[in-house]
Amino acid sequence: MREGSVGVAKQSKHAFWVGVAILACSMWGISGLLAKALFNQQISAIWLTQVRMVVAGAILLVIGHFKGEQMTVIWRDRKAAGRLVLYSILGLIPVQFCYFMAVKEGNAAIATVLQFTCLFFVMVYDTVIRRVPLRLLDIICALIAFTGVATIATEGHFTHMTITVSVLLWGLASALGAAVNMTTPGPLTRRYSSWQVTGWGLLVAGIVMVIAHPVWEPVHLTPVTILLVVGVIIIGTLLPFQMLNLALRHITATTANMMDAFEPLAATIGSVLFLGLSMTSADYIGTFLVIGAVLGLNYRPAVKKKVRKME
């Protein structure tokens, strides 16, 4: 009886943390809706990206400091510092800025679905650079994802595109940035805390963007736009980052990756309900093809260990 109670408690605890991961991923999808609302208020994508990265990065570093961590230790290692800068410029800038541009030129639903194809860039990296052999399932999922993206881009009429080339390119560029995010910071997160890696990464990326493209035009802020910007920073960065980190202590990374599917779902449902987006049947079919393909790519059946009987 006691063993049964313990088993139920473990299942309930696991289900709770899976729910936390789902909520975190959904928040990233919701942040795209907030960004679209800001763009409708004539806020530029580059300004929003700069503010989001600088403010969120600074807050994460402050939190890490108050948790008793030495936040500058990562800069004492030249190799680690170089990888951090690479992660900031090639990963965080495209995953943030290119995503916002795709949202601005199109909508949060399409932008999030396109960014969701990032795992296929990771698959190419693993195959070409790390020499990881492809599974038949990987090839099938890649073809399904390509079909899904093509269906969204053409609404099922494969002779012409119904979304602009800029939306497609910005969305795929953000997916490439997300792939860099997955492959570059690994050695850093094994040596340094996620507060340092993500905090410095965001801050460096934001500063680089401010230097490369300063926004001189005055930004007209109203109480509504300020609230939306705060929402993008908190709902789109700080809360999901911390929630997912906590969830990963109780669930596997594979399970967490599966929960990523709720990001495009949240963006799609939110766009329809709150932004009045009218989606065609082809949009829905393409979205679910991409989500299904990525879930299939994440599928890694557990290998059962053979137990040798004692003779």
C-alpha positions in Angstrom: 0.0 0.0 0.0 2.8 2.3 0.9 4.7 1.6 -2.4 1.5 2.4 -4.3 1.2 5.7 -2.5 4.8 6.6 -3.2 4.4 5.7 -6.9 1.3 7.9 -7.2 3.2 10.8 -5.5 6.1 10.4 -7.9 3.7 10.4 -10.9 1.9 13.5 -9.5 5.2 15.3 -9.0 6.4 14.4 -12.5 3.1 15.6 -14.0 3.4 18.9 -12.1 6.8 19.6 -13.4 5.8 18.6 -16.9 3.0 21.2 -16.5 5.5 23.8 -15.5 7.6 23.1 -18.6 4.4 23.3 -20.8 3.6 26.7 -19.2 7.2 28.0 -19.7 7.1 27.0 -23.4 3.7 28.5 -23.8 5.0 31.8 -22.4 7.5 32.1 -25.2 4.7 31.7 -27.7 2.6 34.3 -25.8 5.6 36.8 -25.9 5.3 36.7 -29.7 1.7 38.0 -29.4 2.8 40.8 -27.1 5.6 41.7 -29.6 3.1 41.8 -32.5 0.8 44.1 -30.4 3.9 46.4 -29.9 4.7 46.4 -33.6 1.1 47.5 -34.2 1.9 50.5 -31.9 4.7 51.4 -34.3 7.5 50.1 -32.0 10.4 48.9 -34.0 11.7 45.3 -33.8 15.3 46.3 -33.4 14.5 48.7 -30.4 12.4 46.0 -28.7 15.1 43.4 -29.2 17.8 45.8 -27.8 15.6 46.6 -24.7 14.6 43.0 -24.1 18.1 41.6 -24.2 19.9 44.4 -22.2 17.3 44.6 -19.5 16.7 40.8 -19.2 20.5 40.1 -19.3 21.1 42.7 -16.5 18.3 41.3 -14.4 19.6 37.7 -14.7 23.1 38.8 -13.7 21.8 40.7 -10.7 19.8 37.6 -9.6 22.9 35.4 -10.0 24.9 37.9 -7.9 22.4 37.8 -5.1 22.4 34.0 -5.2 26.1 34.2 -4.2 27.7 33.5 -7.6 30.8 35.2 -8.9 29.4 36.6 -12.1 32.6 37.7 -13.8 34.5 34.4 -13.5 33.5 33.4 -17.1 35.5 36.3 -18.5 38.8 35.0 -17.0 38.9 32.2 -19.5 39.6 33.4 -23.0 38.2 30.3 -24.7 35.0 30.5 -22.6 34.7 34.3 -23.3 35.1 33.7 -27.0 32.5 31.0 -27.1 30.2 33.3 -25.1 30.6 36.1 -27.6 30.0 33.7 -30.4 26.8 32.4 -28.7 25.6 36.0 -28.2 26.2 37.2 -31.8 25.4 34.1 -33.9 22.8 32.6 -31.5 20.9 35.1 -29.4 20.8 38.0 -31.8 19.2 36.0 -34.7 16.9 34.0 -32.4 15.6 37.3 -30.9 15.8 39.9 -33.6 15.0 37.6 -36.7 12.1 36.1 -34.8 10.7 39.6 -34.0 11.1 40.6 -37.7 9.2 37.5 -38.8 6.5 38.4 -36.3 6.4 42.0 -37.6 6.4 41.1 -41.3 3.9 38.2 -40.7 2.4 37.1 -37.5 3.4 35.3 -34.3 1.9 32.0 -35.3 3.9 31.6 -38.6 7.1 33.1 -37.0 7.0 30.6 -34.1 6.3 27.6 -36.4 9.2 28.5 -38.7 11.5 29.0 -35.7 10.4 25.6 -34.4 12.2 23.9 -37.4 15.5 24.7 -35.6 16.0 21.0 -34.6 16.5 20.1 -38.3 19.4 22.6 -38.4 20.7 20.8 -35.3 20.2 17.5 -37.1 22.4 18.7 -40.0 25.1 19.9 -37.6 25.1 16.6 -35.8 25.3 14.6 -39.0 28.0 16.8 -40.8 30.1 18.0 -37.8 29.6 15.4 -35.1 29.2 12.4 -37.5 26.1 11.2 -35.8 24.4 8.7 -38.1 21.0 9.6 -39.5 18.0 7.4 -38.6 15.3 6.6 -41.1 12.9 8.4 -38.8 15.1 11.6 -39.0 14.8 11.6 -42.8 11.1 11.0 -42.7 10.5 13.8 -40.1 12.7 16.2 -42.2 10.5 15.6 -45.3 7.3 16.0 -43.2 8.6 19.3 -41.7 9.6 20.6 -45.2 6.1 19.7 -46.4 4.6 21.5 -43.5 6.6 24.7 -44.1 5.8 24.5 -47.8 2.1 24.1 -47.0 2.2 27.2 -44.7 4.1 29.2 -47.3 1.9 28.4 -50.2 -1.4 27.5 -48.4 -1.4 24.2 -50.2 -1.0 25.7 -53.7 2.6 24.7 -54.3 3.0 26.8 -57.5 3.1 30.2 -55.6 3.8 31.6 -52.2 1.1 33.3 -50.1 3.5 34.6 -47.4 6.3 37.0 -48.3 9.8 35.9 -48.9 10.9 38.2 -46.1 8.7 36.4 -43.5 10.1 33.0 -44.7 13.7 34.1 -44.6 13.4 35.9 -41.2 11.7 32.9 -39.7 14.3 30.4 -41.0 17.1 32.8 -39.9 15.6 32.7 -36.4 15.5 28.9 -36.6 19.2 28.9 -37.5 19.9 31.1 -34.5 17.9 28.8 -32.2 20.0 25.9 -33.5 23.2 27.8 -32.6 21.7 28.4 -29.2 21.3 24.6 -28.8 24.8 23.6 -30.0 27.1 26.5 -28.8 26.7 27.1 -25.1 26.9 23.4 -24.0 30.5 23.5 -22.8 29.8 26.8 -21.0 26.7 25.6 -19.1 28.7 22.5 -17.9 31.3 24.8 -16.3 29.3 27.9 -15.4 25.8 28.6 -14.1 22.9 29.3 -16.5 22.6 32.7 -14.8 26.0 33.7 -16.0 25.8 32.1 -19.5 22.3 33.4 -20.4 22.7 36.7 -18.5 26.0 37.7 -20.1 24.9 36.3 -23.4 21.8 38.5 -23.5 23.6 41.6 -22.2 26.5 41.2 -24.7 24.1 40.6 -27.6 22.0 43.7 -26.6 25.1 45.9 -26.4 26.4 44.7 -29.8 23.0 45.5 -31.3 23.0 49.0 -29.7 26.5 49.7 -31.0 25.8 48.3 -34.5 22.4 49.9 -35.0 21.6 52.6 -32.4 18.0 53.8 -32.5 18.1 57.6 -32.5 14.4 58.2 -33.2 12.4 58.9 -30.0 10.2 56.0 -29.1 6.6 57.1 -28.1 5.8 55.1 -25.0 2.3 55.0 -23.5 1.2 53.0 -20.4 0.0 50.3 -22.7 3.3 50.0 -24.6 5.3 50.0 -21.4 3.1 47.2 -20.0 3.6 45.2 -23.2 7.4 45.7 -23.1 7.5 44.6 -19.5 5.4 41.6 -20.5 7.9 40.7 -23.3 10.8 40.8 -20.8 9.1 39.0 -17.9 6.8 36.5 -19.8 9.1 36.1 -22.7 12.4 35.8 -20.9 12.7 35.8 -17.1 9.8 33.6 -16.0 10.1 30.8 -18.6 13.9 30.7 -18.2 13.7 30.1 -14.5 10.6 27.8 -14.7 12.3 25.6 -17.3 15.5 25.4 -15.3 13.5 24.3 -12.2 11.5 21.8 -14.3 14.7 20.2 -15.7 15.6 19.1 -12.2 12.6 16.8 -12.2 12.1 15.9 -15.9 14.4 14.7 -18.6 15.7 17.0 -21.4 13.9 14.9 -23.9 10.6 15.5 -22.2 11.3 19.2 -22.0 12.1 19.2 -25.8 8.7 17.5 -26.4 7.0 20.3 -24.4 8.5 22.8 -26.9 5.5 21.9 -29.1 3.3 24.1 -26.9 5.2 27.2 -28.0 3.8 27.3 -31.6 0.5 26.0 -30.3 0.2 28.9 -27.9 1.2 31.4 -30.5 -1.3 30.0 -33.0 -4.2 29.8 -30.6 -3.4 33.3 -29.1 -3.1 34.9 -32.6 -6.6 33.5 -33.5 -8.3 34.4 -30.2 -6.7 37.8 -29.4 -5.2 39.3 -32.6 -8.0 38.3 -34.9 -5.8 36.2 -37.2 -7.7 34.2 -39.8 -6.0 30.9 -40.5 -6.8 28.6 -43.4 -7.0 24.9 -43.3 -3.6 24.8 -45.0 -2.1 26.9 -42.1 -3.4 24.4 -39.5 -2.3 21.4 -41.5 1.2 22.9 -42.0 1.5 23.8 -38.4 0.6 20.3 -37.1 2.9 18.7 -39.7 5.9 20.7 -38.4 5.0 20.1 -34.8 4.5 16.4 -35.4 7.8 16.2 -37.3 9.8 17.8 -34.5 8.2 15.6 -31.9 9.1 12.6 -34.1 12.7 13.9 -34.3 12.8 14.0 -30.5 11.6 10.5 -30.2 14.4 8.3 -28.7 13.2 4.9 -27.5 14.7 3.8 -24.3 17.3 1.0 -24.7 16.5 -1.9 -22.5 19.5 -3.3 -20.8 19.8 -7.1 -20.8 20.2 -8.6 -17.4 22.4 -11.7 -17.4 21.1 -14.4 -15.2 23.5 -15.9 -12.7 24.4 -19.4 -13.5 
